Amino acid sequence: DVQWDVLDLLLKQLGEAGFTEVSSEASLRIDGLPAARVFYTLPMATGDEAIPTIRGHQYLILSDSDIWILSYSTIREHEARMTTIFEKSARSFRLR
């Protein structure tokens, strides 16, 4: 299944790039197309002692000829509030 193949490849690449707490869900459909969602954590280095943890949400949407990747990020402290906004935005995606 192409959806799982793409997701497996992306998860491997995220792990190799240093992303942690990587998880996914591959049973989505957006605009009638197969889609998957990936969650990850990426520590950010800043000039001060407080290093914020960035949480990422990516939505992969597969059409017959393209893979669309919608990417959203927030600090961990805002993730619960932002998840609903990310989801609503991703579900509004339409191919034109």
Number of C-alpha atoms within 10 A of each C-alpha: 5 9 16 14 9 14 19 12 10 14 18 12 12 16 13 10 10 10 19 15 10 17 12 16 13 15 11 15 14 18 14 12 14 16 23 21 21 19 19 19 21 19 14 11 11 9 6 6 7 9 11 15 15 18 22 20 21 19 24 25 23 20 14 6 6 8 13 14 15 15 14 18 19 19 17 15 12 12 17 11 11 16 16 11 13 20 15 11 12 21 14 10 13 10 9 3
